[in-house]
Amino acid sequence: MNEAVVQLQFRAENRDIFEAIRAGIKKVETRAATEKFRDIQSGDEVMLICEEDAFTKTVKRAEIFSSISALLKKYKPEDINPRRRTAKELRDMYHSFPDYEEKIEKHGLIALELE
């Protein structure tokens, strides 16, 4: 278990996703598996932050996937983002984030199942 609580930042325009996680509607959060996130393990706590608002969740399961396609073999697009229904929509969402296409190619994705 990690000593430090890892912070997961949300942009203001993604407050709906932040709130869906808080309410327990969205149970899987993904990030590029960069050095900051790749060591998160089950049992760790993560702090989710959107503007001045924050809460913590416990990681039930953490798994690294080499690509979006590999991630989609385990999870449906709507598990990752309730507004996305297809693999293309999810891929387009990831590619809309700054430098995410390159980060995913280099580091893969980590999926965090949250309790």
Rosetta silent file (secondary structure, phi, psi, omega in degrees, C-alpha in Angstrom):
SEQUENCE: MNEAVVQLQFRAENRDIFEAIRAGIKKVETRAATEKFRDIQSGDEVMLICEEDAFTKTVKRAEIFSSISALLKKYKPEDINPRRRTAKELRDMYHSFPDYEEKIEKHGLIALELE
SCORE:     score description
SCORE:     0.000 S_00000001
   1 L     0.000  136.299  179.313    0.000    0.000    0.000 S_00000001
   2 L   -72.029  145.700  178.331    1.284    3.452   -0.887 S_00000001
   3 L   -75.146  -46.689 -176.493    2.022    5.874    1.959 S_00000001
   4 L   -85.439  145.492  175.450    0.954    9.048    0.145 S_00000001
   5 L   -83.353  122.775  179.744   -2.586    9.595   -1.073 S_00000001
   6 E   -78.712  136.995  179.740   -2.501   10.128   -4.839 S_00000001
   7 E   -96.825  132.024  175.509   -4.543   13.078   -6.081 S_00000001
   8 E  -110.728  108.368 -177.336   -6.773   12.734   -9.128 S_00000001
   9 E   -86.409  140.358  175.503   -7.513   16.204  -10.531 S_00000001
  10 E  -120.576  136.689  175.132  -10.665   16.926  -12.542 S_00000001
  11 L   -71.852  153.810 -179.667  -11.154   19.934  -14.803 S_00000001
  12 H   -54.351  -37.482 -178.691  -14.191   22.119  -14.038 S_00000001
  13 H   -70.701  -10.066  177.070  -15.844   20.979  -17.277 S_00000001
  14 H  -106.485   22.470 -179.862  -15.665   17.381  -15.984 S_00000001
  15 H   -58.932  -34.042  179.660  -17.481   18.099  -12.709 S_00000001
  16 H   -60.577  -37.836  177.654  -20.312   15.758  -13.795 S_00000001
  17 H   -68.801  -44.718  176.203  -17.832   12.849  -13.889 S_00000001
  18 H   -54.116  -48.007 -178.883  -16.389   13.913  -10.519 S_00000001
  19 H   -69.135  -33.887  177.337  -19.921   13.958   -9.043 S_00000001
  20 H   -65.146  -35.912  176.269  -20.817   10.598  -10.638 S_00000001
  21 H   -68.647  -45.356 -179.981  -17.815    9.042   -8.869 S_00000001
  22 H   -57.284  -42.152 -177.778  -18.783   10.690   -5.567 S_00000001
  23 L   -77.210   -8.436 -179.488  -22.338    9.308   -5.902 S_00000001
  24 L    83.298    8.410  178.642  -21.032    5.818   -6.728 S_00000001
  25 L   -75.656  -43.925  177.501  -22.572    5.853  -10.222 S_00000001
  26 L  -102.267  117.749 -174.612  -19.178    5.756  -11.967 S_00000001
  27 L  -109.047   -4.330 -179.913  -16.955    3.149  -10.348 S_00000001
  28 E  -122.604  120.371  175.967  -14.012    3.007  -12.778 S_00000001
  29 E  -114.205  136.607  179.905  -11.617    5.949  -13.193 S_00000001
  30 E  -118.824  151.909  174.287   -8.781    5.789  -15.715 S_00000001
  31 E  -145.211  157.406  169.821   -5.577    7.749  -16.121 S_00000001
  32 E   -60.699  136.539 -173.803   -2.524    7.430  -18.333 S_00000001
  33 L   -81.329   54.879  177.540   -0.308    5.028  -16.365 S_00000001
  34 L   -71.651  173.373 -178.584    2.465    7.570  -15.872 S_00000001
  35 L   -53.237  -36.582 -178.701    4.886    7.319  -12.974 S_00000001
  36 L   -61.580  -34.748 -172.819    2.481    9.322  -10.783 S_00000001
  37 L  -109.687  -19.509 -167.833   -0.337    6.756  -11.133 S_00000001
  38 L   -67.804  -18.071 -179.116    1.181    3.404  -12.099 S_00000001
  39 L   -95.953    4.842  177.096    1.947    2.223   -8.549 S_00000001
  40 L   -64.959  135.325 -177.230   -1.612    2.652   -7.218 S_00000001
  41 L  -128.918  165.781  175.879   -2.799   -0.664   -5.786 S_00000001
  42 L   -60.427  141.553 -177.278   -5.965   -2.143   -4.330 S_00000001
  43 L    94.245  -19.379  177.977   -6.493   -0.860   -0.799 S_00000001
  44 L   -71.352  155.255  172.042   -4.891    2.530   -1.530 S_00000001
  45 E  -103.326  143.013  174.543   -6.866    5.706   -1.037 S_00000001
  46 E  -123.530  144.932  176.472   -7.071    8.342   -3.749 S_00000001
  47 E  -103.983  123.515  178.984   -8.206   11.934   -3.345 S_00000001
  48 E   -98.685  130.586 -173.343  -10.431   13.251   -6.120 S_00000001
  49 E  -131.013  131.259  173.416  -10.302   17.024   -6.582 S_00000001
  50 E  -137.293  112.054 -175.137  -12.398   19.379   -8.711 S_00000001
  51 L    55.481 -119.984 -178.003  -11.752   23.060   -8.135 S_00000001
  52 L   -94.825    4.522 -174.487  -12.148   23.608   -4.337 S_00000001
  53 E  -102.736  140.256  179.929  -14.076   20.363   -3.777 S_00000001
  54 E  -152.873  152.702  172.120  -12.463   17.051   -2.758 S_00000001
  55 E  -154.926  165.076  179.030  -13.253   13.603   -1.384 S_00000001
  56 E  -114.728  152.737  175.096  -11.427   10.289   -1.025 S_00000001
  57 E  -136.115  154.414  175.706  -12.237    6.821   -2.302 S_00000001
  58 E   -95.336  139.111  178.344  -10.612    3.453   -1.718 S_00000001
  59 E   -83.064  118.494  178.263   -9.217    1.556   -4.710 S_00000001
  60 E   -80.742  -38.084 -178.750  -10.870   -1.851   -4.919 S_00000001
  61 E  -154.693  142.242  176.539   -8.789   -2.947   -7.910 S_00000001
  62 E  -131.948  132.870 -179.787   -6.086   -1.389  -10.086 S_00000001
  63 E  -145.102  137.427  178.688   -4.959   -2.748  -13.440 S_00000001
  64 E   -98.333  133.952  178.418   -2.689   -1.394  -16.162 S_00000001
  65 E  -117.064  144.195 -176.216   -3.660   -1.858  -19.802 S_00000001
  66 L   -74.990  -19.445 -175.613   -1.296   -1.373  -22.726 S_00000001
  67 L  -159.346  170.853  174.731   -3.862    0.427  -24.890 S_00000001
  68 H   -63.477  -40.235  179.476   -7.434    1.673  -25.146 S_00000001
  69 H   -60.630  -42.437  178.517   -8.285   -1.504  -27.096 S_00000001
  70 H   -64.614  -40.967  177.507   -6.926   -3.684  -24.272 S_00000001
  71 H   -59.219  -41.987 -176.542   -8.925   -1.651  -21.726 S_00000001
  72 H   -73.730   -8.693  173.168  -12.098   -2.167  -23.766 S_00000001
  73 L   -74.863  -22.272 -179.505  -11.686   -5.949  -23.626 S_00000001
  74 L  -105.904  -38.400 -174.681  -12.513   -5.698  -19.899 S_00000001
  75 L  -118.283  148.916  173.258  -14.651   -2.554  -19.565 S_00000001
  76 L   -83.180  153.472  178.784  -17.480   -1.039  -21.593 S_00000001
  77 H   -53.065  -40.068 -178.276  -17.081    2.614  -22.673 S_00000001
  78 H   -70.770  -16.653  172.311  -19.920    3.646  -20.323 S_00000001
  79 H   -68.519  -33.570 -177.685  -18.040    2.056  -17.368 S_00000001
  80 H   -83.692  -42.759  179.847  -15.270    4.596  -18.014 S_00000001
  81 L  -147.868  113.097 -176.646  -17.502    7.558  -18.879 S_00000001
  82 L   -56.030  -18.415  179.078  -21.311    7.347  -18.622 S_00000001
  83 L   -88.371   -5.081 -178.162  -21.626    9.731  -21.609 S_00000001
  84 L  -107.531  132.418 -177.352  -19.641    7.457  -23.964 S_00000001
  85 L  -114.880  -19.397 -176.207  -21.304    4.469  -25.648 S_00000001
  86 L  -125.069  161.916  176.985  -18.797    3.366  -28.299 S_00000001
  87 H   -60.809  -39.881  179.073  -15.091    2.624  -28.500 S_00000001
  88 H   -62.321  -43.757  178.700  -14.704    5.509  -30.967 S_00000001
  89 H   -60.874  -41.683  179.924  -16.374    7.965  -28.563 S_00000001
  90 H   -67.568  -44.807  178.849  -14.095    6.829  -25.745 S_00000001
  91 H   -60.620  -43.520  178.158  -10.963    6.991  -27.937 S_00000001
  92 H   -62.007  -37.889  178.305  -11.965   10.482  -29.125 S_00000001
  93 H   -62.175  -50.486  179.545  -12.438   11.541  -25.484 S_00000001
  94 H   -58.209  -43.335 -176.966   -8.940   10.357  -24.509 S_00000001
  95 H   -71.391  -13.981  177.390   -7.398   12.024  -27.558 S_00000001
  96 H   -79.656  -16.956  178.914   -9.104   15.324  -26.648 S_00000001
  97 L   -80.703  141.658 -177.743   -7.004   15.584  -23.465 S_00000001
  98 L   -55.832  124.917  175.991   -3.662   17.413  -23.860 S_00000001
  99 L    63.770   10.230 -174.636   -0.845   14.973  -24.790 S_00000001
 100 H   -69.765  -35.609  179.818   -2.978   11.940  -23.862 S_00000001
 101 H   -58.413  -45.203  179.433   -2.543   10.072  -27.135 S_00000001
 102 H   -68.650  -41.473  179.778    1.246   10.106  -26.628 S_00000001
 103 H   -62.164  -43.025 -179.992    0.991    9.317  -22.891 S_00000001
 104 H   -65.604  -42.566  179.495   -1.230    6.290  -23.531 S_00000001
 105 H   -60.874  -40.018 -177.088    1.072    5.050  -26.279 S_00000001
 106 H   -80.446  -40.661 -170.386    4.102    5.373  -23.985 S_00000001
 107 H  -114.289  -15.476 -172.860    2.636    4.343  -20.596 S_00000001
 108 L    79.866 -166.387 -178.880   -0.697    2.599  -21.216 S_00000001
 109 E  -125.439  143.508  171.593   -3.749    3.231  -19.040 S_00000001
 110 E  -108.171  130.709  176.392   -4.458    2.390  -15.415 S_00000001
 111 E  -105.079  126.345  179.790   -8.053    1.535  -14.525 S_00000001
 112 E  -111.425  114.391  173.235   -9.013    2.118  -10.900 S_00000001
 113 E   -86.383  122.087 -173.962  -12.144    0.381   -9.619 S_00000001
 114 E  -105.854  142.627  178.312  -13.327    2.551   -6.737 S_00000001
 115 L   -89.780    0.000    0.000  -15.408    1.546   -3.722 S_00000001
